[in-house]
Amino acid sequence: MSRHERLSGLLRIVGERGKVEVDDLVVELAVSSATVRRDLDHLAEQQLLTRTRGGAVSTVASSDLPLRYKTARQALEKSRIAQAVAEFARPGAVIGMNGGTTATEVARALIARGDLARGPMLTVVTNALNIANELAVRQNIKLVVTGGVARTQSSELTGSLATRVLGEISLDLLVLGVDALDPEAGAFAHHEGEANINRLMAGRASRVVVAADSSKLGRRAFAAICPISAVDVVVTDADVPAALAARFTASGVTLHAV
């Protein structure tokens, strides 16, 4: 296990349980107590948890960890999903993208498609600073950033400045990253500000493709983004249960498991 994976796992455990002890983490992560203490001290310095005598307590929900600590989760699945989602893009299209690790992988997959570089210029509209950073130097992509106030946990821009831009544009395709997707209730985010921006983007898009690994399917989160009727396609990994896949199909959603 790499240090990055260990830190991500440690944060997930602390976020889910609220309080942990060093001795328990030593067993679960199969590392020494000295390593656990160093990791806890490192995360405490970044104000991601609070150290206690013999352990730590959570200061942020595991669902709201900074983006850099989410990238190791299901990395192979997200890469396959991203490659499949990128195939929906057509030369000259206007594509909306919100934030998240899977959406970032989609941006990289778009860059790698040589046919998009040779055709009419692709336009990408995003409220995610990390995605904007990936695309800003690409001469074959017209980049539009919504503006707004940045959230440190997700690198997404939210607020009234972002809504003004989105009210004046149309999207051919929205690549939508979600925190949860229920086959009856629709798409959700943990943060209401992000959900609001995502909802506006979905309303401006001719087609909505949700990119989400199977761990997010069949779940709901705090803030609703859009109803399931607004989702055209879901691209996920092959671990989605057959019964759950059937529920999406019954709701009129095309589900691609890759």
C-alpha positions in Angstrom: 0.0 0.0 0.0 1.4 3.4 -1.0 1.5 6.3 1.4 -1.2 8.1 -0.7 -3.5 5.0 -0.5 -2.8 4.7 3.2 -3.7 8.3 4.0 -6.9 8.0 1.9 -7.8 4.8 3.8 -7.0 6.4 7.1 -9.1 9.4 6.4 -12.0 7.3 5.3 -11.9 5.2 8.5 -11.8 8.3 10.7 -14.5 10.0 8.7 -16.8 7.0 8.9 -16.3 6.3 12.6 -15.7 9.7 14.0 -13.0 8.5 16.4 -10.2 6.0 16.1 -7.4 4.5 18.2 -3.8 4.0 17.0 -3.8 0.3 18.0 -6.9 -0.4 15.9 -5.4 1.4 12.8 -2.2 -0.6 13.1 -4.2 -3.8 12.7 -6.5 -2.6 10.0 -3.8 -0.9 7.8 -1.1 -3.5 8.6 1.6 -0.9 9.4 3.6 0.0 12.5 2.3 2.2 15.2 5.1 4.7 14.4 3.7 5.0 10.8 0.2 5.5 12.0 1.2 8.2 14.4 3.2 10.0 11.6 0.2 9.8 9.3 -2.1 11.1 11.9 0.3 14.0 12.7 0.5 14.8 9.0 -3.2 14.9 8.6 -3.7 16.9 11.8 -1.3 19.5 10.5 -3.6 19.9 7.4 -6.6 20.2 9.8 -8.2 17.1 8.3 -8.5 15.5 11.7 -7.8 16.3 15.4 -5.2 14.3 17.3 -6.1 12.8 20.6 -4.2 10.9 23.2 -3.8 7.5 21.5 -5.7 8.3 18.3 -7.7 10.9 16.4 -11.2 12.3 15.9 -12.7 13.5 12.6 -13.1 17.1 11.7 -14.6 16.5 8.2 -17.0 14.0 6.9 -15.3 11.2 4.8 -17.7 12.2 2.0 -16.1 15.7 1.9 -12.4 14.9 1.9 -10.2 17.1 -0.2 -10.0 15.9 -3.8 -6.3 14.9 -3.6 -7.2 12.2 -1.1 -10.0 10.7 -3.2 -7.9 10.0 -6.3 -6.7 6.6 -5.3 -10.1 5.2 -4.7 -11.1 2.7 -7.5 -8.5 4.3 -9.8 -8.6 1.5 -12.4 -12.4 1.5 -12.6 -12.5 5.3 -13.0 -10.0 5.2 -15.8 -12.1 2.7 -17.7 -15.2 4.7 -17.1 -13.5 7.9 -18.3 -12.3 6.3 -21.5 -15.9 5.1 -22.3 -17.4 8.5 -21.4 -14.9 10.4 -23.6 -16.3 8.4 -26.6 -19.5 10.4 -26.4 -17.7 13.6 -27.3 -17.9 14.7 -31.0 -15.6 17.2 -32.7 -16.9 20.7 -32.3 -19.2 19.9 -29.4 -19.8 22.0 -26.3 -19.2 19.8 -23.3 -20.0 20.7 -19.7 -18.0 19.1 -16.9 -18.3 19.4 -13.1 -15.6 18.4 -10.6 -14.6 15.1 -9.1 -11.9 12.5 -9.7 -13.8 10.6 -12.4 -14.6 13.8 -14.3 -10.9 14.7 -14.1 -10.1 11.4 -15.7 -12.6 12.1 -18.5 -10.9 15.4 -19.2 -7.6 13.6 -19.6 -9.3 11.0 -21.9 -10.6 13.8 -24.1 -7.1 15.2 -24.4 -5.9 11.8 -25.5 -8.4 11.5 -28.4 -6.5 12.4 -31.5 -9.6 12.8 -33.7 -10.9 15.6 -31.5 -7.7 17.5 -32.0 -8.0 17.3 -35.8 -11.6 18.2 -36.1 -13.5 21.4 -35.2 -12.5 22.9 -31.9 -14.0 21.3 -28.8 -15.4 23.7 -26.2 -15.3 22.6 -22.5 -17.3 24.5 -19.9 -16.4 23.7 -16.3 -16.7 24.9 -12.8 -13.7 22.7 -11.6 -10.4 24.4 -11.2 -8.4 21.2 -11.5 -10.0 20.3 -14.8 -9.5 23.9 -16.0 -5.8 23.5 -15.1 -5.6 20.3 -17.2 -7.2 21.9 -20.3 -5.9 25.4 -20.2 -2.7 24.7 -22.2 -4.5 22.6 -24.9 -4.6 24.7 -28.0 -7.3 22.5 -29.6 -9.8 23.1 -26.7 -11.7 26.2 -26.0 -12.0 26.5 -22.3 -14.7 28.3 -20.5 -14.6 28.6 -16.7 -17.7 29.6 -14.9 -16.3 31.7 -12.2 -17.5 31.6 -8.6 -16.1 30.9 -5.1 -13.8 27.9 -4.8 -14.4 25.0 -2.4 -11.1 23.7 -1.1 -12.5 20.1 -0.7 -13.5 19.7 -4.4 -11.8 22.6 -6.3 -15.3 23.4 -7.7 -16.6 27.0 -8.1 -20.0 27.7 -6.7 -22.2 30.7 -6.1 -23.9 33.5 -8.0 -21.0 34.3 -10.3 -21.1 30.7 -11.6 -24.9 30.8 -12.2 -24.7 33.9 -14.3 -22.4 32.3 -16.8 -24.4 29.1 -17.0 -27.6 31.0 -17.7 -26.2 32.3 -21.0 -24.9 29.1 -22.6 -26.1 25.8 -24.0 -24.3 22.5 -23.8 -24.4 19.6 -26.3 -23.2 17.2 -23.6 -22.8 17.3 -19.8 -20.4 14.9 -18.2 -21.8 14.8 -14.7 -19.9 13.5 -11.7 -22.1 12.7 -8.7 -21.7 11.7 -5.1 -24.8 9.4 -5.3 -27.2 8.2 -8.0 -30.5 6.5 -7.2 -32.4 4.9 -10.1 -35.7 6.4 -8.9 -34.7 9.6 -7.1 -31.9 10.8 -9.4 -28.5 12.4 -8.9 -27.2 13.9 -5.6 -24.2 15.8 -4.2 -23.0 16.1 -0.6 -22.8 19.9 -0.9 -25.8 22.1 -1.7 -23.8 24.7 -3.6 -22.2 22.2 -5.9 -25.6 20.5 -6.4 -27.1 23.9 -7.5 -24.4 24.5 -10.1 -24.7 20.9 -11.3 -28.4 21.3 -11.6 -28.0 24.4 -13.8 -25.6 22.6 -16.0 -27.9 19.6 -16.4 -30.7 22.0 -17.4 -28.6 23.6 -20.1 -27.5 20.3 -21.7 -29.0 18.4 -24.6 -27.6 15.1 -23.2 -26.5 14.2 -19.7 -24.0 11.4 -19.1 -23.3 10.4 -15.5 -19.8 9.1 -14.9 -19.8 7.2 -11.6 -18.3 4.0 -10.2 -20.7 1.4 -8.8 -20.1 2.4 -5.2 -22.2 5.5 -5.8 -25.1 3.8 -7.5 -28.3 3.0 -5.6 -27.5 5.7 -3.0 -28.8 9.2 -2.1 -26.9 12.1 -0.6 -27.8 15.4 1.0 -28.5 17.7 -1.9 -30.5 16.8 -5.1 -29.0 17.7 -8.4 -31.6 16.5 -10.9 -34.3 13.8 -11.3 -33.5 10.5 -12.9 -35.5 11.6 -15.9 -32.8 14.2 -16.7 -30.2 11.5 -17.0 -29.7 9.9 -20.4 -26.8 7.6 -19.8 -24.9 6.2 -16.8 -21.4 4.9 -17.4 -20.1 2.8 -14.5 -17.9 -0.3 -13.7 -18.7 -3.9 -14.1 -19.4 -4.4 -10.4 -22.9 -2.9 -10.5 -25.4 -5.6 -9.3 -27.8 -6.9 -12.0 -30.9 -6.0 -10.0 -29.7 -2.4 -9.6 -28.9 -2.2 -13.3 -32.4 -3.4 -14.1 -33.9 -0.6 -11.9 -31.9 2.0 -14.0 -33.2 0.5 -17.2 -36.7 0.5 -15.9 -36.3 4.3 -15.3 -35.4 4.8 -18.9 -31.7 5.2 -18.4 -29.1 3.6 -20.6 -26.5 2.0 -18.4 -23.0 1.1 -19.7 -21.0 -1.1 -17.4 -17.3 -1.2 -18.5 
